Amino acid sequence: MDLKTMTYIVVGLSFALYLGIAFWARAGSTKEFYVAGGGIHPVANGMATAADWMSAASFISMAGLIAFMGYGGSVFLMGWTGGYVILAMLLAPYLRKHGKFTVPEFIGDRYYSKIARVVAVICLIICSVTYVIGQMKGVGVAFSRFLEVSYELGLLIGMIIVFFYAVFGGMKGITYTQIAQYCVLIFAYTIPAVFISLNLTGNPIPQLGLGSTMIGSETFLLDRLDQVVTELGFTEYTTNVRLSTTNMFAYTLSLMIGTAGLPHVIIRFFTVPTVKDARSSAGWALVFIAILYTTAPAVAGMARLNLMNTIEPVKGEHLVYEERPQWFVNWEKTGLLQFEDKNGDGRIQYTSDSATNEMVKVDRDILVLANPEIAQLPNWVIALVAAGGLAAALSTAAGLLLAISSAISHDLLKGIMTPDIDEKQELMASRVAMAVAICGAGYLGYNPPDFAAGTVALAFGLAASSIFPALMMGIFSKRINKEGAVAGMIAGITVTLLYVFQHKGIMFIPGTSFLGDTPANWFMGIEPNAFGVVGAVVNFAVAFAVSSMTPAPSKEIEDLVENLRVPTGIEAAHDH
Amino acid sequence: MAFKSEDDAKAYWKENISLMVKLMVIWFIVSFGCGILFVDELNTIRLGGYKLGFWFAQQGSIYTFVCLTFFYARKMGQLDRKYGVDDA
């Protein structure tokens, strides 16, 4: 069977599964819509959280990033997993105890302030909208490459699928589809990795394969990789630092606290029955995430080696362009891989020197997607990778869309603008908000604004500098009052946004950056993507300073905080 | 069910914080310590084909994170029972 038919079948089956779940898991109440009824088993929630969390970026881009950054790529591996330790210990159990539906709702209650709630809603919407654009783009790209339909049609099909289970099922539908999507994406990620590890090292476990010797040789794979890349003038793979130690430190910490502060991840912990379940569920989420995140460095290293070996099989003998493999031809068509015969010898030279390098473009995103082809794996594996990429993008998009729509229907409408609506009306409002959010995200995916390129940095930066500190102080300090929290959030966002804009351009519009985007102009050599942690420090400092100058919160708020710290007595999870 | 006395509530919270701080120290050491600050020193040691610092940055820290969260959940479960604040 040819690859295209196979891909249609595999992707079609996975979509049929999601639609089946959508039909079965419809939401009948706001509680089901916002928190899936609050009765999800911690292991199931862990799996759903893993799918919610692992986006098109984790599935498609991360291994590619690591492949070209080597050791420097560790910031993503540690940053995007270490955040769950913070979430498990500092936030999830207490927020679950509070027993409400959204993150801004907690902030509004704890800081007894509608303004605080609105500020939180704004932060949430900016983070989530910027994040969702990337997912929609991921869906469109995956469709156009693997199913050879247009980007627009691919985007539309993705929107329709999400529409069915998110609008009708809310969090309930999303939870069960995310569990299915996790299974699809993890098989799609690990199976090619196992094959490639077997091919190169004879060890079927990629995590061990990366530390093993090459098949039929005494040389360790990583040593061979270091040797190959340094011979071509690239920095040694295993020690290539990302800019500086300070920058790596700040980047990792920003990603960690950004992860812990992302609302679409936090709300997943509102779906388990008890505080105890919230703690263990974070552990399960991390297990399911770690399976992919510890495989990724193996995929990265092995893919880089395979790529190098294809182009220069024996030292000094470069691949003849006319004899290039089929995957090379396929990816050239997409423009993501480009060759230019600079010295006119008809052979491909791949070096670090831009004057002699003939691989003028190697898009990092192709590594995971082309990996099975480079390693000459069977067609069904390639088809599975397509379904996995789509599962990763759709599951994250749905989680983000729920965070956005519940902030609109529950926080803005029910909480502030029209508190008199009854449950039925709110449920209707939440479905409408979801439908609007899907259309909005689809429009932005079809027509990405200028700032789309820098968006993920913005999402993590804002979550780290605004939401995370407000939540943490709300739980661990009784003294922080509404003035402090609001001032802190605003200061944190402002500092982070200013830093990103001054180096990347205002709203990322080219030419408007008033301080160039070069390391010499960076504060302590910290790149804009890594600046969230500085914003967070500012947030903490401002919040403490302002709180100490203004009246302490009332006795009721002290009791509220005290009650957060008691793990029992969750009100029958807050039925309306 | 709530705490029997205010002293119990304070003691429970103190034990929780102390456990958390200990685990966060380990969290910091394996990632920021072994993976970033002391990576060059550790890289002189080998773990199979891995340089040890590189291994911590791309593998070891993640395994430790998983253990830390489960350990915390287990210990807190015991603490809940000790102070009679478990739902079981």
Interface residues (C-beta under 8 A of the other chain):
Chain A: I66 Y71 G73 S74 L77 M78 T81 G82 Y84 V85 A88 M89 L90 P93 Q207 L208 L210 G211 S212 T213 F220 L221 L222 D223 T238 T239 T245 M248 F249 T252 L253 T274 K276 R279 S280 A282 G283 L286 V287 A290 Y293 T294 P297 E562 R565 V566 P567 T568 G569
Chain B: M1 A2 F3 A9 Y12 W13 N16 M20 L23 M24 W27 S31 F32 G35 I36 L37 V39 D40 N43 L47 G48 G49 Y50 K51 F54 W55 A57 Q58 Q59 S61 I62 Y63 F65 V66 L68 T69 F70 Y72 A73 M76 G77 D80 V85 D86 D87
